[in-house]
């Protein structure tokens, strides 16, 4: 996964976390496959499945913040 994919997945995850449940790709000019897959995972299934998907998407972001790669 490249930097753009990581950014777009993080964008989708944080957008969802902040309460937007629809149009998760809104704000990305040309969302790639990684962003589309992330949005799909957060848009289907039961709440528990979406919560697991969200957690999995947020782990790399949390690691990057911890390592100060995003500072």
N, C-alpha and C positions, 0 to 999 in steps of 0.2 A: 504494500500500500504506500502510495506517495503522500507528500505533504498536503496536496490539494484534497485527496480523498479523506485524510485524517481531519482536515479542517471542516470539510463539508459534513462528515459524520458527526463531528462535535457540534457544529452549528444546528443540525437537525435535532440532536439529543437535547441541547440546551433550550432550543425553541420549545420542544415538547415539555421539558421540565418546568419552564416558566409559564406553562398553561395553554399554549396554542396547541390545539388538537387537530386542526385541519390546516391545509396549505403549509405543511412543514417545509416545503421547498421554496416558499415565497421568501425572497431576499437573496437567493442564489441566482446569479445571472444565467448560468448554464450548468445546472446540477448534473454531476456525473453518476455513474452506476452505483458507486458506494453510497452516495446521498439518497438515491432512489430506493436502494435496498433498505437503508436505515429507516426512511419514511414509511416504507411498506411494513416493516416489522413493528413500527409504533402505531400502525393504523388498523391492524387486523388482530383477531384473536381475543381471548378473554383478558381481563385486566391483569391477572397474574402473569400471563405470558408477555404482555406489553411491559410490565414492570421488570421482568427478567431481561428483556431486550434493552430496555433503557439502562439498566444497571451495566450490562455488558458494553454498551456504547459509552458510558460515562467513565469506566475504569481507565481507558487509555488517556482520557482528558485529565483525570485526577492524577495519574502518574506523571504526565507531562508538567502539570502545575507543581507537583511535589519536587520534580527535578529542575524546576524553574526554566523549562524550555520555552514557556510561553511568556515569560516576563520581558 
